[in-house]
Amino acid sequence: MKFIYIENYLKISRNNKLDFFVLMNGFKNFKVVHQKIILDDNSILLEFSKKSELSFAKKLFEKFFEDIETDKFKVNILFVKNIVQDHNELILTFENDLTKKIVL
């Protein structure tokens, strides 16, 4: 499984969200197979197919979000190394070995 976590995704405008989905579907070298909105964290977790080029997708997403960021928040994009679901929690371990616990 390959995942990208996009923090503060829910804070962007509706039009920017629609543009992002158009962007995601416009490339053949990566494919999103599942999405999970994390309301408590204003984020989205994207799962990609095994053959997806995650580095390319991350660079593309970073470029997209850098053009729409505001002074009030920053959209952070991170690779997820590991996901553990424990009863009421989702524990994400990112590429930089930071972990984040999200209450479900």
C-alpha positions in Angstrom: 0.0 0.0 0.0 1.2 3.5 -0.8 -0.3 6.5 0.9 0.1 10.3 0.8 -1.3 12.4 3.6 -2.4 16.0 2.9 -2.8 18.1 6.0 -5.2 21.1 5.9 -6.8 19.9 2.7 -10.3 20.6 4.0 -9.4 24.3 4.5 -9.0 25.0 0.8 -11.9 26.3 -1.2 -14.4 24.1 -3.0 -13.2 25.2 -6.4 -9.6 24.3 -5.5 -10.7 20.9 -4.3 -12.5 20.3 -7.6 -9.3 21.5 -9.5 -7.3 19.1 -7.4 -9.5 16.1 -8.3 -9.2 17.0 -12.0 -5.5 17.1 -11.6 -5.4 13.7 -9.8 -7.3 12.1 -12.7 -5.3 13.8 -15.4 -2.2 11.6 -15.1 -1.6 7.9 -15.9 1.6 7.3 -13.9 -0.3 7.3 -10.6 -3.8 6.3 -9.6 -5.7 7.0 -6.4 -7.7 3.9 -5.3 -9.1 5.1 -2.0 -9.5 8.4 -0.1 -10.2 9.0 3.5 -11.2 12.4 4.8 -10.0 13.0 8.4 -12.4 15.7 9.7 -10.7 16.1 13.1 -7.4 17.0 11.3 -8.8 18.8 8.2 -6.9 16.4 6.1 -7.2 13.7 3.4 -5.4 10.4 3.2 -4.9 9.1 -0.4 -4.2 5.4 -1.2 -2.5 4.8 -4.5 -2.2 1.7 -6.6 0.9 -0.4 -6.4 2.3 0.7 -9.7 1.8 4.4 -8.9 4.8 6.8 -9.0 4.4 8.3 -5.6 7.4 10.7 -5.9 5.9 12.2 -9.0 2.5 12.6 -7.5 3.9 14.2 -4.3 5.9 16.8 -6.4 2.9 17.6 -8.5 0.6 18.0 -5.4 3.2 20.2 -3.7 3.3 22.5 -6.8 -0.5 22.6 -7.0 -0.9 23.5 -3.3 2.0 26.0 -3.2 0.0 28.2 -5.7 -3.1 28.3 -3.4 -1.7 28.6 0.1 -2.8 31.4 2.2 -1.3 33.2 5.2 -3.7 31.5 7.6 -2.5 27.9 6.9 -0.1 25.7 5.0 -1.0 22.5 3.2 1.6 19.9 4.1 2.1 16.7 2.0 3.8 13.7 3.5 4.4 10.1 2.5 3.0 7.6 5.0 5.3 4.7 5.8 2.9 2.9 8.1 -0.7 2.9 9.2 -2.0 1.1 12.3 -5.6 1.1 13.3 -6.2 0.4 17.0 -9.8 0.5 18.3 -10.5 4.2 18.3 -7.3 5.5 16.8 -5.5 5.7 13.5 -1.7 5.9 14.0 0.2 7.3 11.0 4.0 7.1 10.7 5.4 9.5 8.1 8.5 9.4 6.0 10.4 11.5 8.6 9.5 9.0 11.3 7.1 11.4 13.0 3.9 9.8 14.1 0.4 11.2 14.4 -2.5 9.7 16.4 -6.0 10.5 15.1 -9.1 9.6 17.1 -11.7 7.9 15.0 
